[in-house]
C-alpha cells in the first residue's frame, strides 16, 4: 500500500502542477478557468487521501514513528478548522498535548469533514479543552461513520487509527465526538 501511494504521487504532481500553471494563465475564460480550479482542488484532495492511506499502511505494518511534539490543542483545532474551510470553526481554552502535530491536525480535519459530509450539516465546531478536542454536532446517523465503526469514510477511519496509535481515544458523548489526546 505504501508503495502504491508513493508511485501515485508522480502522476498526481504532474496533474497538480499543470493545473496550477494553467490557473495562472490569464487567457483562460469561463468555464475553463473554473474547470482548472476544480482540477487543482481535486488533485489536492487526492494528495490528502494518499497521505491518509500511506499513514494507515505504516501504522498497520508497525512502521509508524510519530514525530511527537508538545502543541496546544486549540492550535490543532484551529488548524484543522482551517483545513475544513469556512464551514468549520474552533474555540476553547486548549491545553498542551504531546502528539504528531501534522497527523493529528489532518485527523481532526478528517473527522470534522466526515461529520459535515455524512451529517448533512451546514457547520461544524471544534472545541479544545485541555487534552480533549470536541467535534460537533454529530447527528445519530453519522455517528457510526465518524467513529469508523461503519467504514464509509477514509478520513474518519484514518483518524481513528492515528489517534489510537498515539494512545488517544474517540468517544461519543451526546452529540459531540470527543477526541482525547495524550498529554
C-alpha positions, 0 to 999 in steps of 0.5 A, a space after each residue: 500500500 505504501 508503495 502504491 501511494 508513493 508511485 501515485 504521487 508522480 502522476 498526481 504532481 504532474 496533474 497538480 502542477 499543470 493545473 496550477 500553471 494553467 490557473 495562472 494563465 490569464 487567457 483562460 475564460 469561463 468555464 475553463 478557468 473554473 474547470 482548472 480550479 476544480 482540477 487543482 482542488 481535486 488533485 489536492 484532495 487526492 494528495 490528502 487521501 494518499 497521505 491518509 492511506 500511506 499513514 494507515 499502511 505504516 501504522 498497520 505494518 508497525 512502521 509508524 514513528 510519530 514525530 511527537 511534539 508538545 502543541 496546544 490543542 486549540 492550535 490543532 483545532 484551529 488548524 484543522 478548522 482551517 483545513 475544513 474551510 469556512 464551514 468549520 470553526 474552533 474555540 476553547 481554552 486548549 491545553 498542551 498535548 504531546 502528539 504528531 502535530 501534522 497527523 493529528 491536525 489532518 485527523 481532526 480535519 478528517 473527522 470534522 469533514 466526515 461529520 459535515 459530509 455524512 451529517 448533512 450539516 451546514 457547520 461544524 465546531 471544534 472545541 479544545 479543552 485541555 487534552 480533549 478536542 470536541 467535534 460537533 454536532 454529530 447527528 445519530 446517523 453519522 455517528 457510526 461513520 465518524 467513529 469508523 465503526 461503519 467504514 464509509 469514510 477514509 478520513 474518519 477511519 484514518 483518524 481513528 487509527 492515528 489517534 489510537 496509535 498515539 494512545 488517544 481515544 474517540 468517544 461519543 458523548 451526546 452529540 459531540 465526538 470527543 477526541 482525547 489526546 495524550 498529554 
